[in-house]
Amino acid sequence: MAFNIAQYIRESRDELRKVLWPSRKETLRHTLLVIGVSLGVAIFLGIADFLLNFAVARFLA
């Protein structure tokens, strides 16, 4: 089974034609969702870090 670059490119192109690409609206909505969840997690972790740091500092003082 020899590797044929032309066949690989042809098959890759054919497979890409079968892909159901998301609409611009879907892409924007999902992007904003990911950014929102990331910010939410970052805020949660920042608050948790602050509170734990405060608690440990009070405990050790």
C-alpha positions in Angstrom: 0.0 0.0 0.0 2.0 2.9 -1.3 1.4 6.5 0.0 -0.1 8.6 -2.8 -0.2 12.4 -2.0 -2.5 13.2 -4.8 -5.1 10.6 -3.6 -4.7 11.9 -0.1 -5.4 15.5 -1.1 -8.4 14.4 -3.3 -9.9 12.4 -0.5 -9.4 15.1 2.1 -11.1 17.7 -0.2 -14.0 15.3 -0.7 -14.4 14.8 3.1 -14.3 18.6 3.7 -17.2 19.0 1.3 -19.2 16.7 3.5 -18.7 18.8 6.7 -21.7 20.7 8.0 -20.1 24.0 8.8 -21.8 26.1 11.5 -23.4 29.4 10.6 -21.9 32.7 11.5 -24.6 33.2 14.1 -23.9 29.8 15.7 -20.2 30.4 15.7 -20.6 33.8 17.4 -23.1 32.4 20.0 -20.8 29.5 20.9 -17.7 31.8 21.1 -19.5 34.2 23.5 -20.6 31.2 25.5 -17.0 29.9 25.9 -15.8 33.4 26.8 -18.6 33.8 29.4 -17.9 30.4 31.0 -14.2 31.0 31.0 -14.7 34.4 32.7 -17.1 32.8 35.2 -14.6 30.1 36.1 -11.8 32.7 36.4 -13.8 34.8 38.7 -14.8 31.8 40.8 -11.2 30.6 41.1 -10.0 34.2 41.9 -12.5 34.5 44.7 -11.8 31.0 46.0 -8.0 31.8 46.0 -8.6 35.1 47.8 -10.7 33.5 50.5 -8.4 30.5 51.0 -5.4 32.8 51.2 -7.2 35.0 53.7 -8.2 32.0 55.8 -4.7 30.5 55.8 -3.2 33.8 56.7 -5.6 34.3 59.6 -4.9 30.7 60.8 -1.1 31.1 60.7 -1.0 34.5 62.2 
